[in-house]
Amino acid sequence: MECGFIAGGTTANKKYLVTGAAGFIGFHTTKRLLARGDTVVGYDNLVPYYPVEYKHARLKQLVGPPGFTFQRADLNESHFVGCNRE
């Protein structure tokens, strides 16, 4: 897996980690990546900064299409988050 974007190169059919996947920006980023055929692992701690119902409604839209996996987690509390390069 390659992390991030490569300037000038193709980025389709890759795997991405999107933090805040249930938030406004993360949701739309995830939708765009899934629409072009990428695989997305979405992380969100679902903090009630604004109504959590909004986040749950967004996640309902993302779990249908193939290629999306969701993890409820707080990256501030994680012991290790790494990028595995294959």
Secondary structure as the mmCIF struct_conf table of DSSP 4:
data_model
#
loop_
_struct_conf.conf_type_id
_struct_conf.id
_struct_conf.beg_label_comp_id
_struct_conf.beg_label_asym_id
_struct_conf.beg_label_seq_id
_struct_conf.end_label_comp_id
_struct_conf.end_label_asym_id
_struct_conf.end_label_seq_id
BEND BEND1 GLY A 4 GLY A 4
TURN_TY1_P TURN_TY1_P1 ALA A 7 GLY A 8
BEND BEND2 GLY A 9 GLY A 9
BEND BEND3 ASN A 13 ASN A 13
STRN STRN1 LYS A 15 THR A 19
TURN_TY1_P TURN_TY1_P2 GLY A 20 ALA A 22
BEND BEND4 GLY A 23 GLY A 23
HELX_RH_AL_P HELX_RH_AL_P1 PHE A 24 ALA A 35
TURN_TY1_P TURN_TY1_P3 ARG A 36 GLY A 37
STRN STRN2 THR A 39 ASP A 44
TURN_TY1_P TURN_TY1_P4 PRO A 48 TYR A 49
BEND BEND5 TYR A 50 TYR A 50
HELX_RH_AL_P HELX_RH_AL_P2 VAL A 52 LEU A 62
BEND BEND6 VAL A 63 PRO A 65
TURN_TY1_P TURN_TY1_P5 PRO A 66 GLY A 67
STRN STRN3 PHE A 68 ARG A 72
TURN_TY1_P TURN_TY1_P6 LEU A 75 GLU A 77
BEND BEND7 HIS A 79 HIS A 79
#
